Every structure is written in C-alpha cells, then in structure tokens.
Amino acid sequence: MKELLISDVHGNLEALDEVLRLERWDDIYCMGDIVDYGPSPQECIERIREIAIPVKGNHDNAVVTGMECGCGYEMKELSQEVRKFSREQIDQEGMRFLADLPMYVTTHGKLLTHASLNDLFKYLKPETPEEEFRSFLDVEEDIVLLGHTHIPMDRTINGKRYINPGSLGQPRDGDWRGSYAILEDGELIFQKIEYDIDRTIEKMERMGFPERAVRILREGKVVP
C-alpha cells in the first residue's frame, strides 16, 4: 500500500496540485492546517475534501471559530493579519467542512492528528524530549502521523513511530520547496517538490498580503 502524507498545506494550491499531479497513491492522509497564510484556501479545501483523510489543525480551527491559533510570538501578529483573507474566501460549505474535521483519526494501524493527541497547539519536534510524547502512551496504533511544526520528523519512542512529513505549503526548514512523504510497506521517503511559487506569490500580492508573508514563503522560514 502506498500512502501519501501531507500536512500544513496552508492555502497553497500550487504546491498541493503539483504533488497530486506527480504522485500516485492508495490513500492520502492530511494532518491539518489546510488553510491560512496562503491565497487559495477554498480550492485547497475542495481538493482535500475529495481525496484525503484529514484532521483538524489549529489554523483550521482559528479560521472557523475566530479563536487564537496558538502560534508562537514571532508569527502571532502576522497570522492574525492574514486570517481575514481566508475568512473572506471560504464559503459556508467550506467552513462547515473545517468545523467538522476530527481532532484525530485512526486507520490502517495509524493515528493521525495535527499537533498532539487532543491538543491542537503542542509542538513535537525532532529534538523534543521523549516525555513530551507521553499523551500517546495508551494509543494502540504503532504509527502516529503528525503535522504542526512544519519540520519533517521520523522518530521511534518506546516502540511507537512518529512521522511528520513537514509542511507542503509553508515550509519552516529553510527550503522553500513543498515537503511531503511517502509511506509504502513500512518504508518512509521524505520528498521535496518544486512548484510554481511565483504564481502563488502573484496571488498573494494581488490580494494585498503583507510583504513579510511573501518573504516567509519565498525563503521557507520565519523572517523578520
């Protein structure tokens, strides 16, 4: 079985469409944050709704509820500023879809969630101490699929494997290319994909996104 792992699309339709064009799969798992930061949230919702098994991310929740996204201080103000673009574009059906997304899903021996179990905001990174993963101790599944950090990860802790494919639409590892992963018969391959970033940026500029949001996308990391 070939499983396509994506997360943190963040309204980046060009990155999403490029992956869907290049890859073939049996299942697609999306670990949340379909919207926010990018210029095409409605279209990304429509794609994911048709083909993927998704869970709710903190930005999906913030767009629907108006609550804080729980971002770090370096992104909080920008996140609040750009969220209006998502809310203006997403139709009622799209909002209902985001509102109804589950916090976690279990399927084929895997648990999918965005940040941590029943927690939309916790950052579990490659360097995070093992005790911070304790919320998964009673989970039966041997593989946990995560998102949220925008950083690829493959860790095994107490016999349980934790995989984060990184961010498809808003990388934070210093590489602007979209990040995703393929899991096939237990073998994990991380991938980076070039897409038409100029088209994405053109949309952002036309809509009036802050210049900092454009630079972050271009550089693949948080910049002042």
N, C-alpha and C positions, 0 to 999 in steps of 0.2 A: 504493500500500500504506500502510495506517495502522498504525503501531506504537506501542503504549502502553509507556512507560518508567517503571518504578517501582524503588525501592530502599529499603533500610533500613526495612522495614515494622515490625520490632521488636515483633511480637506484638500489634499494634494492629488488631484485627479490624474495628472500626467504620470506621476510615479506609479499610482495604482494601475492605470491602464497598461503601462509598459510591462509590469510584472504579469498581468493577466494575458497579455499578448505573447509573451515569451515562454511561459511555463505551462505544463500540463499537470493535472493533479487528480487525486481521488477525493480528497477533502481539503477545504481551506478553513483554517482557524484564524480568527481575528481577535486579538487580545485588547481591544478597546481603543478609545480616543480616535474615532472615525472622523471627528470634526474639530474645528477650532484651529487657529493660526493660518490655515490655508484658504484659498479663494473659492473652492468648489465643494462645499460641504454637502449640498443637496445631491449632487451627482455621485459623490462617494457613498452616501447612504444608499442610494438606489443600487449601486453595484454590489455593495456588501450584502444588502438585503436579499439579493437574487442568488448569490453563490456561496456565501460563507456561513460558518457557525461563529457568531460574535458574542462578546461580553461587553459590559458597560465600563467605560473609562471615566476618570474624574472630569475630563473636559466635556464628554458627552453629557454627564450629569449637570455640569455647570451651565451649559447652553440651555438645557431644558428647564432647570429649576431656578436659575439666577443666583444660586449659591456660589461661594468661593470655590475655585478649582483646587485649592491647596498647593499651589505652585510655590517653589522656592522664591525667596525675596528678589532674586535677580530677574525673574520672569513675571512676577505677580502683576505689576503695573501694565506691562505690555499685554499680558493675557486679558486683562480687563478691557483694555482699549480695543483689541481686535475681535473680542467676542461678539460685538454688535454686528459685525459683518456676517457671522454665522447665523445669528438670530434673524437677520433680515432676509436671508436667502432660503432657509429651511421651511418647507410647507408644513401644514398641520399633520399630515400623514407621517412626514419625516420626524417631526417632534414626538409623535406617539411611538414611533419605532425606537427612538433613542430612550424615551421614558420607560419602555417595556423591556429594554435589554436586561438580561440577568447579571447578577454580580459574579456568578461563576457557572460553569457548565462542566459536566463530566461526560466523556465519550471515548470509546475505544481505549480504555485504560489510561486516560489522560484527564487532568483537571485544568481547565482554562480559567484564568482570572486576570485582572488588569495589574494590580499592584501587589496585594496580599489577600489572603482569604478574608472576605467580608470587610475589606479595608481598601478604599479607593486611592489612598494617599501615601502609603508607605513605600519607601524606595528600597528595593532589594537589588543591590548592585554586585558585580563580581567580587568586590572587596568587602562586602557587608559581613559582619561576624555571623557565624553559623547560628548562634542562639536567636538571631532575629528572624529565622525561618521557622520558629517553633510552632506557629499557628497551623502549619501543615502536618504536624506530627501524627494526627489521627486520620489524615486523609488516606484512603485505601489505594488510590492510584499511585503508580510508581513514577509517573512523569507529570510535572507541573509546568504549564506554559504561561509565561508572564509577559508583561509589557512595562509601560510607565517610565522607565529610566531612560529610554532611547539608546541604551547601550547593549550590544549583544552579550549574551552570557550562556555558558554551559557549565553548570556546577552539579556535583553529586554530593549530597549531605545525608548521612545515615541511610544510604541505600536508595534515596529518592533523587531523581534527576530534575534539575530546574533549568529551563530553557527560555531565553528571551531572544527573539530574532532581531532586536533593535528596532529603530523607527524607519518605516518606509517613507514617510512624508516630511519628517522633521529630525534628521539625524543630529546627535549631540556628541559624536566622537571625532569631529574634525574632518569628516569626509562628507561632502555634500550629496553623494550618491545614495539612493534609497537602499535600505538594509532590510533583508528578509532571510528566511531559512527554509530548507527542505529537509524533512524527516522521512526517510524511506527505509523500512525494515530495520529500524534501530540506528541507522547511520544518519548523522546530522551534518548538513553542509550549510555554512553561512554564505550568503551571496550579497554582492553589491551590484546595483544596477544604475546605469546612466539613463536619464530620461530628459525630456525637453523642459529643462528648468527655466529657460528663457521665456517659454510660453506661460509657465506658472507665475513668474515674476511680472510679466506683462499684465496679467490679470490683476495681480496684487496692486500694481502701480495705478492701473486704470480705476480700481475701486477706491483708492486712497489709503491703502495700508501704510502704516508708519515705515519710514525708511529703515529703521532698525530691524523690523520683521523681515525685510528683504535681505538685509546683510546676514542675518542669522541663517536663513535658508541657503544663501549662496555659500557661506563658509562652513556650514554643517556643525556649528557650535554656537554657544551663547557668547555674544559680543556686547560691549557697552552701547 
